Amino acid sequence: MSDDEKKIAWQEPAGQQTRAGFGDFTKKPTPYDLFMESEGIPVFRGLGVRTVADLPREDWARKGGRGSYIQTYGTETKWGHFVVEVPAGGALNPEKHMFEEIYLVVEGRGTVEVWQEGDVNKHTFEWQKGSMFSIPINAWFRIVNATSKPALLMGGNTAPNVLNQLNNVEAVYNNPFVFRDRFSGADDFYAYNEEIEADPVRGLAMRRTNFIPDAVNCDLPLDNRRSPGYRRVEPYMTRNQFYFWIGQHENGRYSKAHAHTSAAILICLKGKGYTYTWPEHLGPTPWLDGNGDQVQRLDYEPFGFITAAPGGQRWYHQHFSVSKDPFRLTAWFGPHNPGRDPGAPGSKHTDYTARELHEGGTAIAYWQEDPHIRAEYEAQLAENGVESRMKDEWFEQPADVEWDVRSRRMADGIQ
C-alpha cells in the first residue's frame, strides 16, 4: 500500500457548525508526477528559462540519452514537456507509447526511424536544427544523431493526460494496438506540405504537415491579430489533438496583452525578447494601479520558453521583440487551447483573445494599456540599438469608441 493509499482515521464533524475534511491540504502527486520522479532525471518547475540549454540533464535509462523533465507553472496535468540529449554518433532507444508527441530540434542533425508493430520496413526522414516533427501515437520510433556532437531536442506530449487516466505504465508503453489511421507508412508521410487552409475551429491559417524542415525560417501567413504585421500558422500533425502554432512579430514591435487560462507556453525560435504576465483581476493597467510588483517578467532567446498563464485562471500576457531580427515564437498548448472552450456542439463562441476590451474580448488595445509598457519597451530598444516601429496613432483612442479607463478600473474593483 502506497503512502497515498494508507488508511487515515475518519473524523466526523463535531456538531452541525463545523465542516468535514482537513480544510487546508497539500496537493498530492499525480500518477504522471510519480512517473517523472521514478525516471531519475531532473524535473524543472518554474515560470520558464532563458534558454533550454541551461537546464541540467542527467542520464535517462529509458530513453538512452540524457534529459530533464519540464513542468512550467500552469501546465500541470495538462500536457508534458521535456528536453533530451542524443549521444554523439549514437541514438536513443526505440520506443512506442499511447500518447501523442511532437519534437523541436534545438541543436544537431540526424534521422528518425518510424514503423508500426510487425512492419518489415522502417520509414526514415532527416532532421536539423529548427526542425519540428510528430510521432504518430503508439508507433515505434528511434531518433538517431548523425554528428560527432550531442544533439538536443525538446519534446511535448499528452503523456500526463493518458497516464493520469489509466494509472498504469505498462498499459501506456506496452500496448499492442496499432493506429493505422494515424500512420499508414506512406512514402510521403513526412514530406513537407506548404499548402495553407483555414482551420475548422476559428478559420485561422493551418498547414497539414507531419514535418517542418525549418520552423525558424518557414513561411508564415499574415495574421495581424496580436500586432500589426504579425504572422502565424497552425501546423496540424499526425491527426493530433496536441495543438500548437508558430507566430512572428516584426522587429521594433510588441504584441497586445491578452488573457486566457493556463496551458500555453511560448518557445522562442528567432530573435530575443521578454514576456510580461499578470492575473486578469489586476486589470489592464497594473503599474498605474500600484500593482506592478505583481507582474512577472522573463527575458528569453532562441529555445528559451515561458508559461503564458502560470497561476491557473486567466492571466494577461504580452510579448516584446527587442532584437534586430523578427521575434518568432512557437506556442504549445497540448490538447487545450482557446479554440476548444467548453460548450455543446453548435454553440457560438468568439475569438475572444483577438478582440479588444471594448469589443468584449480580453485583448488590451495599445491605447488601453498601462503607459509603463510603451515607455519601458522603447527604453529597452534604445539600449539594444533597435528602432521603435510602434506608431503614435495606435496609442490614440478612436473617436467612435466609448471607453473610459477609469470606469473600467472601478468596474474591476480597482480604486
Secondary structure, DSSP 8 states (H G I E B T S, - for coil): --GGGS-------SSSSS-SS-SS------HHHHHHHHTTS-EE-SSEES-GGGS--EEETTTTEEEEEE--TT-TTT-EEEEEEE-TT-B---B--SS-EEEEEEE--EEEEEE-TT-SS-EEEEE-TT-EEEE-TT-EEEEEE-SSS-EEEEEEESHHHHHHHH--HHHHHS-----TTT----TTTT------EE-TTT--EEEE-SEES-TTT----B--SSSTT-EEEEEE-TT-S-EEEEEEE-TT-B---EEEES--EEEEEES-EEEEEEEGGG-S-TTTTT-GGG-EEEEE-TT-EEES-TTSSEEEEEEEE-SSS-EEEEEEEET--GGG-S--TT-----GGGSBGGGTSSB--GGGS-HHHHHHHHHHHHHHT------GGGGS--TT----HHHHHHHTT--
